[in-house]
Amino acid sequence: MANNTIYAWNFPDVKNRWSLWYIIALSIVIGLVIWGFLTKQYGMSFILLLITGIAYFVENNSDDEVMVEITELGIKVGWTFYDFSRISSYAFIYDGDNSVFLRLNLAKKWVKQIDLKVNNEITWELKQVLPNFIEENPKQDLSFVERMIHLLKL
């Protein structure tokens, strides 16, 4: 696919968690699994272990840095290309005065949004480029759950 890259940036996708975070998370998982066995909820214990294992596997096997390219035909995030026809709108998400995410709202059934990390400089440059291709939805903000996820570094 020979596209002209209009704008590109990359951002780290590494979770900066301290060791106490892992100790607390592991303690909660082990506690819930033991509670599940004591209350004979073996399925819940099995599913909890399965989800924990998958989350650990995905976290340790994901790229440490994500490359984003905006081309004439769409946006490439890592190894996945999103044609502009698959993106219904975009929004810049702020935390106070600082830009945190570029949120791509997809016209897909399962995955509805993709959040890409940006800063104020990248946001200013993207505001010059993106309106030429897709519509902006300026009414989006971080929800309470997203703020908690951001705060807890999940």
Beta strands, then each sheet from edge to edge (+ up, - down):
strand 1: 5-12
strand 2: 65-71
strand 3: 74-77
strand 4: 80-83
strand 5: 87-95
strand 6: 98-106
strand 7: 113-117
sheet 1: 1+ 2- 3+ 4-
sheet 2: 5+ 6- 7+
end
